[in-house]
Amino acid sequence: MLGALVIVFREVIEAGLIVGIVLAATRGVDGRGRYVTAGVVAGIAGASVVAMFAGAISDMFEGTGQEMFNASVLALAVVMLTWHNVWMSRHGREIAAEMRGLGAAVTAGQRPLTALAIVVGIAVLREGAEVVLFLYGIVASGTNTVDLLAGSALGVLGGIALSALTYAGLVTIPSRHIFSVTSVMIALLAAGMAAQAIQFADNAGLVHVGNAVVWNTSHWLPESSLLGKLLHTLVGYTERPSMLQLAVYLMTLAVTAVLMRLARPQQPPARAIPAR
């Protein structure tokens, strides 16, 4: 549940940030609300189509191929989550600047209102498609449907509420702080999914190394307990991890941290003030 909440909340916040910037930059333009709403609806419709195709693909692999399908979905989700964090570290500020520029161009009459619908629709479609993939990864890692729907609903409501409050000026939390916290949580989610993916690959008979158990905490913190389930979702906790699972988990975190650091824009050096 919490995994779905974190991912959906983060994606809704990102889409809401774009919508909020566009609305703020086009304040006073007649009809902007209709075009932005049309873009949001079109983006949601597109993401729904992606979800339907993903469900059909999942149904094809019921049976003996389910282990391989789960491992593939989890591996793809890990790559996408990691790339998502890295990409946002690099381009978050650029996106905000581009959206403000588009809003100013529409306000000045240099761009048509349809540009608002297109850019908002693409943003919502992109975030929605990512949500579909990430939630399939969470399902493959063992989350039941009820918890998934509950977490997703709370994530949507929380993301919309925070976006609306930010737009209205009632909340002044810098977006970089929100994204920093959620980036850490998503990195931990990705590492847990990577460890789970390698376990599915092992179950399918594709991996034959590193099967020795590192620790066994099933007696005092079973994975089936409430706290165990919580830690499994948030940080990928496993009561009896293999050496390979632990190695993959730590490697995923290390690679994510290095890539995010390399992708982060460098601040230009301050110019020295010449002495008079």
Secondary structure as UniProt FT lines:
FT   HELIX           2..25
FT   TURN            26..28
FT   TURN            30..31
FT   HELIX           32..60
FT   TURN            64..65
FT   HELIX           66..107
FT   TURN            108..109
FT   HELIX           114..140
FT   TURN            141..142
FT   HELIX           145..168
FT   HELIX           175..203
FT   TURN            204..205
FT   TURN            218..220
FT   TURN            223..224
FT   HELIX           226..235
FT   HELIX           243..263
//
